[in-house]
C-alpha cells in the first residue's frame, strides 16, 4: 500500500502543482511573484477512494488553491497524508521530500588533493563550488563538484579518504553525453556510468572497500577525430559517505 500511495503522489505532482506552506522562507525568494488566487473549499481530495481533510503542521485545516484553472495542493499537508517526510532548506530554497542523506558530506569534509587535466588548453576543467546556489538539472544546490572534459581528454579529481568509508552515494548531471567513472586505490574501478545529456539527475551508490584514494573522472563518448564527440560538463552533488 505504501508503494502504491507513493506512486500516487508522484503522479499527482506531475499534474497538480504543489503550493509550499513554508511562507516565512519562501517570502525571501527572489522569484516570488504576486498573484490573485482563491482558496477552494469545494474541492475534495480522495486518497485510495477515501475523502481526506488537509491540515498543516499545527493541525489547522488547509484547502486547495485554484489559480488560472489549475488546482494547487499544499506540500506539507499532502506529505502528512502519505507519511512522507517533508522539510525546508532555507539556504537553497528547497522543499525536501522523503528521507534525506545522513552521511558525511564529501565536499564539506574532504579537500581535493590532486587534479589531472589532459590537454587543458582545449577546455578541460575540474573544480568545486561552495556556497554558490545553482539549479542543476532542475535541482537547486549550493555546492558541487564540476568536471569539464575537453574534446578527447580524460579529466580526473582525487580525494584522500584515509580508508575510513564503506560507501559513497551521489547524484550527477550533465547537459551532454559522456562517461563518469569512480576509481579507488591502484585504479580499481568502483563504478562507471554512461551519461545521457539532459536527462534528470541520477543517484547512485558505489562501494568503497575502505579505499584511501577516491577518484572521479569524466570522458567523452567517442574520439573526436574518428566519430565526433561531445565535451561533457558533469556536476556531482549530494555526495555523502556512508549514507544510511
C-alpha positions as CSV (number, residue, x, y, z in Angstrom):
1,X,0.0,0.0,0.0
2,X,2.9,2.4,0.8
3,X,4.4,1.9,-2.6
4,X,1.0,2.4,-4.3
5,X,0.5,5.6,-2.2
6,X,4.0,6.9,-3.1
7,X,3.3,6.3,-6.8
8,X,0.0,8.2,-6.5
9,X,1.7,11.3,-5.1
10,X,4.4,11.3,-7.8
11,X,1.7,11.1,-10.4
12,X,-0.3,13.8,-8.7
13,X,2.7,16.1,-8.5
14,X,3.1,15.9,-12.3
15,X,-0.4,17.1,-12.9
16,X,-1.2,19.2,-9.9
17,X,1.4,21.9,-8.9
18,X,2.1,21.9,-5.1
19,X,2.0,25.0,-3.0
20,X,4.7,25.3,-0.4
21,X,3.4,26.1,3.1
22,X,6.7,27.5,4.2
23,X,5.7,31.1,3.9
24,X,8.4,32.6,6.0
25,X,11.2,31.1,4.0
26,X,9.6,31.5,0.6
27,X,8.9,35.2,1.2
28,X,12.6,35.9,0.9
29,X,12.9,34.1,-2.5
30,X,13.9,36.4,-5.4
31,X,11.5,34.5,-7.7
32,X,8.4,35.5,-5.7
33,X,5.6,36.8,-7.9
34,X,2.3,38.2,-6.6
35,X,-0.8,36.6,-8.0
36,X,-4.6,36.5,-7.3
37,X,-5.8,33.0,-6.3
38,X,-8.7,31.5,-4.4
39,X,-8.9,29.0,-1.6
40,X,-11.3,26.4,-2.9
41,X,-13.2,24.6,-0.1
42,X,-15.4,22.9,-2.7
43,X,-12.6,20.6,-3.8
44,X,-12.5,17.2,-2.1
45,X,-9.2,15.2,-2.1
46,X,-9.6,11.4,-2.1
47,X,-6.8,9.0,-1.3
48,X,-7.5,5.4,-2.2
49,X,-11.1,6.3,-2.6
50,X,-11.5,7.9,0.8
51,X,-12.1,11.7,1.3
52,X,-9.3,13.4,3.3
53,X,-9.1,16.5,5.4
54,X,-5.9,18.5,4.7
55,X,-4.1,20.1,7.7
56,X,-0.9,21.9,8.3
57,X,1.8,21.1,10.8
58,X,-0.2,22.6,13.6
59,X,-3.4,20.7,12.8
60,X,-5.1,23.7,11.2
61,X,-7.3,22.8,8.2
62,X,-5.9,23.8,4.8
63,X,-7.6,24.0,1.4
64,X,-6.6,23.6,-2.2
65,X,-6.0,26.8,-4.2
66,X,-7.4,27.5,-7.6
67,X,-5.4,29.7,-9.9
68,X,-5.9,30.1,-13.7
69,X,-7.9,26.9,-13.9
70,X,-5.2,24.8,-12.1
71,X,-5.5,23.2,-8.6
72,X,-2.6,23.7,-6.2
73,X,-2.2,21.5,-3.1
74,X,-0.1,22.3,0.0
75,X,3.0,20.1,0.1
76,X,3.2,19.6,3.9
77,X,-0.5,18.6,4.0
78,X,-0.1,16.0,1.2
79,X,3.2,14.7,2.7
80,X,1.4,14.2,6.0
81,X,-1.3,12.2,4.4
82,X,1.2,9.9,2.7
83,X,3.6,9.6,5.6
84,X,6.4,11.2,3.6
85,X,9.0,13.3,5.5
86,X,9.0,16.9,4.4
87,X,11.3,19.8,5.2
88,X,12.6,23.1,4.1
89,X,16.2,24.1,3.3
90,X,16.4,27.9,3.7
91,X,20.0,28.1,2.2
92,X,18.9,26.6,-1.1
93,X,15.2,27.5,-1.0
94,X,14.4,23.8,-1.5
95,X,11.5,21.6,-0.4
96,X,12.8,18.3,0.9
97,X,10.6,15.3,0.4
98,X,11.4,11.8,1.7
99,X,14.4,10.6,3.6
100,X,17.4,12.9,3.3
101,X,21.0,11.6,3.3
102,X,22.5,11.4,6.8
103,X,26.1,10.5,5.9
104,X,29.3,12.6,5.8
105,X,29.3,15.3,3.1
106,X,32.2,14.6,0.9
107,X,32.7,18.2,-0.4
108,X,32.4,19.8,3.0
109,X,34.7,17.4,4.8
110,X,37.4,16.5,2.3
111,X,39.6,18.6,0.1
112,X,40.8,17.8,-3.4
113,X,44.5,16.7,-3.3
114,X,45.1,16.0,-7.0
115,X,43.8,17.1,-10.4
116,X,44.7,15.7,-13.7
117,X,44.0,17.8,-16.8
118,X,44.9,16.3,-20.2
119,X,45.1,19.0,-22.9
120,X,43.6,21.6,-20.6
121,X,44.0,24.2,-23.4
122,X,41.1,22.5,-25.1
123,X,38.7,23.4,-22.3
124,X,39.2,20.8,-19.6
125,X,38.5,22.0,-16.1
126,X,37.8,20.4,-12.7
127,X,36.8,22.4,-9.6
128,X,34.3,22.6,-6.8
129,X,31.8,25.3,-6.0
130,X,30.9,26.1,-2.4
131,X,28.1,28.3,-1.1
132,X,27.0,29.2,-4.7
133,X,23.4,28.4,-5.5
134,X,22.7,26.9,-8.9
135,X,20.0,24.8,-10.4
136,X,21.4,21.6,-11.7
137,X,19.0,19.5,-13.8
138,X,16.1,21.1,-12.0
139,X,17.6,20.5,-8.5
140,X,18.8,23.6,-6.5
141,X,22.3,23.0,-5.0
142,X,24.7,25.3,-3.2
143,X,27.9,23.2,-3.6
144,X,29.0,20.6,-6.1
145,X,32.0,19.0,-8.0
146,X,32.4,20.2,-11.5
147,X,34.3,18.3,-14.2
148,X,34.5,19.8,-17.7
149,X,36.0,17.4,-20.2
150,X,37.6,18.6,-23.5
151,X,37.3,17.0,-26.9
152,X,39.5,13.9,-26.3
153,X,40.5,14.4,-22.7
154,X,40.1,12.3,-19.6
155,X,40.0,14.7,-16.6
156,X,40.2,13.4,-13.0
157,X,39.8,14.8,-9.5
158,X,41.0,12.9,-6.4
159,X,40.3,12.8,-2.7
160,X,42.2,11.1,0.1
161,X,39.6,9.3,2.3
162,X,42.1,7.7,4.6
163,X,40.5,4.3,4.3
164,X,37.6,5.4,6.6
165,X,34.5,4.7,4.5
166,X,32.4,1.9,3.0
167,X,30.1,3.6,0.5
168,X,29.6,6.8,-1.4
169,X,26.2,7.9,-2.6
170,X,26.0,10.8,-5.0
171,X,23.9,12.4,-7.8
172,X,25.2,13.5,-11.2
173,X,24.0,15.5,-14.1
174,X,25.3,16.8,-17.5
175,X,23.7,18.5,-20.4
176,X,26.0,16.5,-22.7
177,X,26.5,12.7,-23.3
178,X,29.6,11.2,-21.8
179,X,31.0,8.9,-19.2
180,X,31.6,9.3,-15.5
181,X,33.6,6.8,-13.5
182,X,34.8,6.3,-9.9
183,X,38.0,4.6,-9.0
184,X,39.7,3.6,-5.8
185,X,43.2,2.5,-4.8
186,X,45.5,1.4,-7.6
187,X,43.0,2.5,-10.2
188,X,40.4,-0.1,-9.2
189,X,37.1,0.7,-10.9
190,X,34.3,1.2,-8.4
191,X,31.7,2.3,-10.8
192,X,31.2,3.6,-14.4
193,X,28.1,5.4,-15.7
194,X,27.0,6.3,-19.2
195,X,25.5,9.8,-19.1
196,X,22.6,10.8,-21.3
197,X,22.8,14.5,-21.8
198,X,19.9,16.5,-20.4
199,X,18.3,13.5,-18.5
200,X,17.1,14.0,-15.0
201,X,19.9,13.7,-12.4
202,X,20.7,10.2,-11.3
203,X,21.6,9.0,-7.9
204,X,24.0,6.0,-7.4
205,X,25.8,4.3,-4.6
206,X,29.3,2.7,-5.1
207,X,31.2,0.5,-2.6
208,X,34.5,2.0,-1.4
209,X,36.1,-1.0,0.3
210,X,37.9,1.3,2.7
211,X,39.8,2.9,-0.2
212,X,42.3,5.6,0.6
213,X,42.1,7.3,-2.8
214,X,38.7,8.3,-4.3
215,X,38.9,9.4,-7.9
216,X,36.2,10.9,-10.2
217,X,36.8,11.0,-13.9
218,X,34.9,12.1,-17.0
219,X,35.5,11.4,-20.6
220,X,33.7,11.9,-23.9
221,X,31.6,9.2,-25.6
222,X,33.9,8.8,-28.5
223,X,37.2,10.1,-30.1
224,X,36.7,13.4,-31.8
225,X,38.8,12.7,-34.8
226,X,37.0,9.5,-35.7
227,X,33.4,9.9,-34.8
228,X,32.8,13.3,-33.4
229,X,32.4,13.9,-29.7
230,X,30.6,15.9,-27.1
231,X,32.5,17.5,-24.3
232,X,30.6,16.6,-21.1
233,X,30.4,19.1,-18.3
234,X,29.4,16.9,-15.3
235,X,28.3,18.2,-12.0
236,X,28.3,15.8,-9.0
237,X,26.3,16.8,-5.9
238,X,24.6,15.4,-2.8
239,X,27.8,13.3,-2.3
240,X,27.6,11.5,1.0
241,X,29.9,9.0,2.5
242,X,28.3,6.1,4.5
243,X,24.8,7.5,4.0
244,X,22.1,5.5,5.7
